[in-house]
């Protein structure tokens, strides 16, 4: 029996490390992502390739922002970083 599910872990990570993008690979609804501060939510039905692609896109966006001189204080949190990918 797990100590915490993915929703609880995502919420704890957002509280303790709000500038760290969190990607959740789960079957829970995507509507919870914004509430929990999750940068990306990939349904398990989309497969691991989609998960890895989302992680790579987040890393590339973070690198691009760093190269433009944006520091972590200019971001409102991981959700804003993800929204810049769209």
N, C-alpha and C positions, 0 to 999 in steps of 0.2 A: 504494500500500500504506500503510495507516494506521500511525502510530507506536505507538498503543495502542488496544485495543478498549474497549468500554463498561465492562466489568468492571474492567479495569485503571485506567481513569480514575476510576470510582466509588471504588475502593479508595484511590487517591491523594488524591482530594478529602476522603474521610473522615479520612484521617490528617492532612492539612494543615489542614483546616477542619472539625473534628468537630461544630460547632454549626450548620453550614450544611446545610439540608435538600437532598438530592439526589434528583431525579426522573429515572429512566432510561426512555427510550422505546426498546424493544428487543424482540427475539424470544427472549432468554435466559430461563431459568426463573426464576419468582418466588421460589423457595426461596433463591436467592442474595441476595435483598434484605436480609434480616436480618443475614446474615453480613457483608455489605459496608457496613452502616450506611446503606443507601439508605432514604430516607423514603417513597418511592413508586416502584413499578415499573408501568409501563403497557405492556402488549403492543401492538405495532404493529397487530395485528389489531383492537384496540379503536378505533383511529382517533385523529385529532388532537383531536377534540372532547373525548374522554375525557382525553387528556393535558392539555389546557388546563383542564379542570374540576378535575383533581387538583392542578395548580399553584395554581389559585385557592383551593382548599380549604386548602392548606398556608399560603398567604399570609394568609388570613382567620384561621386558627387561630393563627398567629404574632402577628397584630395583636391578637386577643382575649386572648392570654396577656400581651402587653405592656400592654394596658389594665388587666388585673387586677393589675399590679404584679409579674408574674413576670419575672425577668431570665434571661438565657441561662445563668447559672451554676446555676439551679435545674433545668435540663433535663439529662438524661443524654446527650442527643444527638438527632440528627434522627429516629431510630426512635421515641423517646418522643414527640416532637412529633406524628408521624404517628399513633401509637397513640391519642393524645388526640382524634383526629378520629373514631375509630370509636365 
